[in-house]
Amino acid sequence: MGHVVLVTGVAGDLGRRFAAQLSEAPGVDRVVAVDVLPPRGDLGQAHFVRADIRNPVIAKVMVRERVDTVVHASVAATPAAAGGRSSTKELNVIGTMQLLAACQQAPDVRKLVLKSNAAFYGASHRDPAKFTEGMTAKRLAGGGFAKDVNEVESYTRGFARRRPDVDVTTLRLANVIGPRITTAMSGYFRLPVVPTVLGHNPRLQLLHEQDALDVLQHATLSEVTGTYNVAGDGVLTLAQAVRRLGRPSVPLPGFAVPSFGSAIRQTKVADFSPEQVAFLTYGRGMDTTRMRTMLGFEPRYTTAQALDDFATSLTPGLLGPDRLRAAEHALAGALHAVSTPARSAAPTATAPSLLGREDHDG
């Protein structure tokens, strides 16, 4: 008999594709794919169960299916994916608490894998060159996704102490990117003009989407436990990344970035959360020595190769004229809102169109 694995978060791209990939892996008998919304694509041989992990009924699903391995992949970074920030926090924190309570009651569970995030470390001017797994954020998160991740990991450590018979593995993934996945980072790089923070050129570590799937599978089927940073080899500065993608960029003064981020979120062109703003200001580096020596995983793609593969999905028709105009108006409005209000000042020139004359030709 192979493993019976429950995977949460299959309405998202990564969770769905992981469940499909895992269902074909040797040593896996069944994959139970769980989410409150149905997946938007193929699940392979995985069996979908519509259930909300925030509801105690998830415990009945685990007992009925005789689940022995749980992969918690539904910790969401983007509010838009879960219906707003309050819904996202409830899914991340309350959902994790209920899922761990279900694991506590399920007699067959022997393995738990948590898909965490490098946002655990935050991003600030006080950060070290590279975070190791034993370090914590130099500036405590006051809210948002970074705080969610810290709470989720705290609850998971508590579960590990209560159930020492369960192998617990936590993977802190770098920003995932690739041609077939939608993430906060890919949405940022798909903007028609990439905003940067004036005077800052942060270091980026990226993880290719296939490496993210592979490390989740590796952690699920191996007996290794513990917490691991996961990222592609090497780093790129933001300026290097933008040049490699061939995207135009516009540096914004630091005081203008929050207003711009708020305007961009309202257009739904891309998510631009405060955590992402901090990351794009200060960057982040993670030490991945433990990933190689103890977890025994080697990513196929370096950071640069992951970005290059993502670049293949950037086509001229990626964003239609309507979404380009929305982004343009958001940028112009944000710049106007943060400029010094002076009614007597001379009028400023209108921001040039991002679409140019082709805007009127469709």
C-alpha positions, 0 to 999 in steps of 0.5 A, spaced: 500 500 500 502 506 498 501 513 501 494 516 501 496 524 501 491 530 502 493 536 499 490 543 500 489 549 496 488 545 489 484 551 487 491 555 486 496 553 480 501 550 484 497 546 489 493 543 483 499 542 479 502 539 485 496 534 486 496 532 479 504 530 479 504 527 486 498 522 483 503 519 478 509 518 483 511 511 485 509 510 492 503 514 492 496 510 492 491 516 492 491 523 492 485 527 496 485 534 493 481 539 497 479 546 497 473 550 497 473 552 490 474 547 484 480 547 481 481 550 474 485 545 470 487 538 470 488 534 477 491 528 474 489 522 478 487 526 484 480 525 487 477 532 488 473 533 495 470 540 496 471 542 503 473 548 507 479 547 511 476 552 516 471 547 518 472 542 523 469 537 517 476 536 514 477 532 520 472 527 518 475 527 511 481 525 513 479 519 517 474 517 512 480 517 507 485 514 511 490 520 510 497 518 512 500 524 509 498 532 509 501 537 504 498 544 506 499 548 500 494 553 501 497 559 505 496 564 500 500 570 499 495 574 494 489 577 497 486 577 490 486 570 490 482 569 496 477 575 496 480 580 500 485 581 505 481 579 511 479 572 507 486 571 506 488 571 513 482 567 515 484 562 510 491 562 512 491 562 520 484 559 522 485 554 516 491 552 518 489 551 526 483 547 524 487 543 519 492 542 524 487 540 529 484 535 524 491 532 524 491 531 531 485 527 531 487 523 525 490 516 527 493 515 521 497 521 519 504 520 520 507 526 515 506 533 515 509 538 509 508 545 510 509 550 504 511 556 507 514 562 504 521 566 505 516 572 507 517 569 514 524 573 514 521 579 512 525 585 508 528 591 512 535 595 511 537 591 518 537 584 514 543 580 513 546 578 507 543 571 507 538 568 512 539 561 515 533 557 517 535 559 525 534 566 524 528 570 524 525 577 521 530 583 524 523 587 524 517 583 526 511 583 521 506 588 524 501 585 519 499 582 512 502 576 509 509 576 513 505 575 519 500 570 517 507 566 515 510 567 522 503 565 525 502 559 521 509 556 522 508 557 530 502 553 530 506 548 526 511 547 531 506 547 536 503 541 533 510 537 532 511 538 539 504 535 541 505 529 535 512 527 536 510 521 532 508 525 526 514 527 521 514 535 520 517 538 514 517 546 513 519 549 506 520 556 506 520 557 498 523 563 495 518 567 490 516 562 485 516 564 478 515 561 471 511 561 464 505 557 467 504 560 474 501 566 476 504 569 483 505 576 486 512 576 483 510 574 476 504 579 476 509 585 478 514 583 472 508 583 467 506 590 468 507 594 462 512 599 466 515 596 472 515 600 478 522 600 482 524 604 488 528 610 487 535 609 490 534 601 491 536 595 487 534 589 491 537 582 490 532 577 488 532 569 489 527 566 485 525 559 485 522 556 478 515 553 478 517 546 476 522 546 482 517 548 487 513 542 485 519 537 485 521 540 492 514 539 495 514 532 492 521 530 495 519 532 502 512 529 501 516 522 500 522 522 504 523 521 511 527 528 512 524 533 517 525 540 519 525 547 516 529 548 509 530 555 505 528 553 498 531 557 492 534 557 485 542 558 485 545 565 485 541 572 485 539 577 481 539 585 482 532 588 480 535 592 475 538 586 472 532 582 472 528 588 469 533 588 463 533 581 462 526 581 461 526 587 456 521 591 460 521 598 461 521 601 468 520 607 472 523 609 479 518 612 484 520 616 490 519 612 496 514 616 499 510 615 492 510 607 492 505 606 497 500 610 493 502 607 487 501 600 490 494 601 492 492 604 486 495 598 482 491 593 487 485 597 485 485 595 478 487 588 479 492 588 474 497 586 479 498 585 487 502 590 490 502 589 497 506 592 503 510 586 503 512 586 496 514 593 496 518 592 502 521 586 498 522 590 492 526 596 496 531 591 500 531 584 497 532 578 501 537 573 501 537 565 503 542 560 505 540 554 502 546 549 504 541 545 508 537 544 502 542 541 499 546 537 504 540 535 509 534 535 505 537 532 499 534 537 494 538 540 488 534 545 484 534 544 476 534 552 475 538 557 477 535 564 479 537 567 472 534 561 468 528 561 472 527 568 470 529 567 463 524 561 462 518 566 465 521 571 460 518 566 454 511 567 457 512 575 456 508 576 449 506 583 446 499 581 447 500 579 454 496 585 456 490 588 452 489 595 451 484 596 457 488 593 462 494 597 459 490 604 460 488 602 467 495 601 469 497 608 466 491 611 469 493 608 476 500 610 475 498 617 473 493 618 479 498 615 484 504 620 482 498 626 482 496 624 489 503 624 492 505 630 489 506 637 493 499 640 493 499 647 490 493 650 487 497 656 485 503 652 482 504 651 474 500 645 471 504 639 470 504 636 463 500 630 463 503 623 463 505 620 457 501 614 454 504 607 455 500 605 449 503 611 444 499 612 438 498 605 437 493 606 443 488 609 438 489 603 432 487 598 437 
